[in-house]
Amino acid sequence: MNIKHTIAIAALSALALTGAAHAAPPSGTAADYGVAVPAAAAQRAITINADTKWVNVTDGETVRFDVNGQSFTWHFSTYPQISSFDLARIAPAGVTAGSVRVYIATNPLYRG
């Protein structure tokens, strides 16, 4: 009975810590929006040009952005309270993304 109790407490503690990490407020760094990944990981590509004002992505999606002959690939993984941000926040140095807004849809796999 003691071992079951210990396992249950450990599992609940881990769950509580995981929940706290996901509820953390965004700090405004690129890490709050996901992570840069190799181009081969891209599920789709979006071309950004002078007329582009916004793009739509889904949380959990991996997208290659083609911007003025340069590209970068990003895997979106955001906090639930983040629904949009400027593409320039995640663009690597040397890539001028302009004033393009990224709108993030919730991942349908995680909707209740």
Steps between C-alpha positions, in 0.01 A plus 500: 500500500790737573651464151165577333462808714853618414442446126171688513659796677790506250260489205285782639808710573628454144158591362484813713844613385412440136182702534686787664753509219226527235322774692809720523450848354686575178823692536507623140799295386501281188490192725146602603385430144680174426839407361703525181536162326670367185325576170440129440254498792261746331143387444433792265657821369375856514647768273518846653500795258440875521121447488490245784335647810427178693537123493295228668664201668389233745665434832714188455557568129845534338526764227781617271484874438649627173583870533677694225720208392572387855319237701463366849290220644305525823310247712218684679448414864332782690336567832118484480464875558716589196281533193719726284839671482728675251696268270809714563512354856604160365680595180875437525749785479533623144145402397278806467144382557340845488183553698338161443269371774488127578158374615510167685201268503472250781596148406184294440669202666503685831152653496265372767 
